[in-house]
Amino acid sequence: MTPQATLAKNSEAPITIVGAGPSGLASAIVLARAGRRVVVRERQRSVGARFHGDFQGLENWSVKRDVFEEIGELGITLKFPLHPVRTGIAYDSIGNEHVVRDEQPLYYLVRRGSGEGTLDEALLGAAREAGAEIRFGDEVERVPRQAIVATGPRRADVIASGYTFRTDMEDANYVCFDDRLAPSGYAYLLIADGFGTLAACMFREFKGHAAYLQAAMEYFQVRLGLNMIQPKPFGGYGMLSRMTRVERRGRLLVGERAGLQDALAGFGLRYALISGALAARSILRGESYKTLLRRRLRAVHSAGIVNRFVFQAAGEKTRAWALDLISKGSARRGLRRIYGGSLFHTALSPVAALRNGAQLTHPGCNHIDCDCPWCRMTGMH
């Protein structure tokens, strides 16, 4: 009998979820709304402890369906402030401006952290309303054999170093692809309702994060007249890998713990919510979680790995050409082609996997004399 079938049969036993991030709380919402007893065990004292009220993007381009329609069909409905983004401006390293737009949202700006109006608080509220028990400050030394594991990344392959701030600037979304601001990544400026987030998202050279952030700030000051009021520093990190073995001795791995992250741009929230909901569905129906997950996410996740490989191999002129191409038509359609799991991706997938291995990029530091967000948050500096 599969782990999912065992849990489905024993409907009286509480289901343990380790971790109260988006993937873990998504699992809790679906299970509790179906009448199952759920206990979420989180070692931090609050939800969203890794984040600081900064904006992140919940991407809406990798598949044709809107992300909220997709997670709603899986059993997750949320009410919280969000900002649909239909137009953005991208700068290439040559200095060209590319206006990227679509009639439908390219992504939704959401705030992360423990404050009011964040995605994390909305998920927590929905889980509690459904009847899930949430235990904060409860560190799990040994994960039960029948559990959902949502403990987040095991290492840092990408970091973000930035500021949150107040501003009198108009709502806008900017991104710059320039290795001088963010090695193998991008710098971004997101503004909505007088609140802003500036960050350098880098995939290598983590030790230089402070200098790169300074360069990104100066870039947007010169180009856009960036005005930050009461800036507060923040940092974050993510793990990039191939999809791991998602079922381990009765434990179902979700979110970044399962290796689910967009390797190209680091937009992992959609993967987190979907994987959490699918883990819950597999338990409720006694179905294979691995099969459900691969059917829903394998193609787009593998495409992200190939996209990361191509991005790092491509030169600045090639990246500028790609931005120009996307800006000339429906941006969602153009981006969906990039993430669509085409024959191009299938052909390059073995090469990308062989070249990058399980770890897609250089980790950026050796944890010696380094104060990058990963080393600060894990106490390794």
C-alpha positions, 0 to 999 in steps of 0.5 A: 500500500502506498503512503498516500493510500495508507493516510487516505485509509486512516482518516482518523490519524492527524497528518503532520506537515513540517514547515509553515511556508506556502507549500506546507500551508497549501497542503494544510488548507486542502486537507483541512477543508476536506475534513482531515485532522492537520497539524503544522509544525513550524520551528520559527515563531511566526509565519514568513520569518524568512521575509521582510514585507518585500514584494515577490512575484507570483508568476502567471505566464508559464501556463495558459490558465491564470494562477489563481484559477489553477490553485482555486481548482486545487482547493485554495482560495485566498483574500489579500492585497495583490497587484496584477502586473500587465506592463513592465519595463526591462533594460538590457546591459547595452542600455536599451529599454524594452516595454513588456506588456499583455492584456492578462497579468504577467504576474501578481505582486505579493508581499511576503513576511509576517505582517498584515496583508502578506501572502504568508498571513493569508495562507495562515488565516485560510489554514486556521479557518479550515481547521488546521492546527498550527504550532509555532516554535515547534522544531521537529527533530525527527520527521514522522514516517507519514508526513508532508515535508515543507522545510524549504531550501537546503542550500543557496544557489541564488540570493537576493540582497535589497531594500524595502522602502516607502516612496512617492514614485508611481506604481511601476515594475522594472528589471535590468539584466546586467551582470554588473548589477547582478551576476547571471541574474537581474536587478529589479525595482517594484513599486505599488501603493507607495511601497517599494522593493529594490534588489539584486538577484544574483546566481554567483559571486555572493560575497560581493552582494553589497557592492552589487546592490549599491550598483543597482541602487545607483543605476535606478537612481540615475535612470529613474530618479529612485527615491527611497524613504526609510529604506530597510535592508533585507535578504533572501535565498533559494535553491535550484535543482532538478526535481528530487525524489519527492516520496521518501519512506512515506514522506511527501516533499513539497516546494523547494524541499522537493527541488521545485523552483524556477531555475531561470528567474527564481519565481517559485511561489506557483510551484510551492502552492501547486505542489502543496495542494497536489500532495494533499490531493494525493492523500485524500484520493490515495493517488501517487503524489509523484505521478500527480506532480510530474504530470502537472509540473515536470515539463515546465520545471525541466524547461526552467533548468534548460532556460537557466543553462541557455541564459548563462551560456548566452552573451549580452547581445543574445539576451537583448535580442530575446527581450526585444522579441518578447516585447514585440507581441503578447508577452505571456505568449512569448514567455510561455514558449520559453517555458513550454517544454518544447522539443528544443528543451527536450533536446537540451535537457540532458546537456543542461543536466550533465553540465549543471548536475543537481546543483545548477550554479556555483554557490557563490561563497564558501561560507568563510568571511561571507555575510551574504543572506544565506550565511547570515540566516544560517549563522555560517558567517 
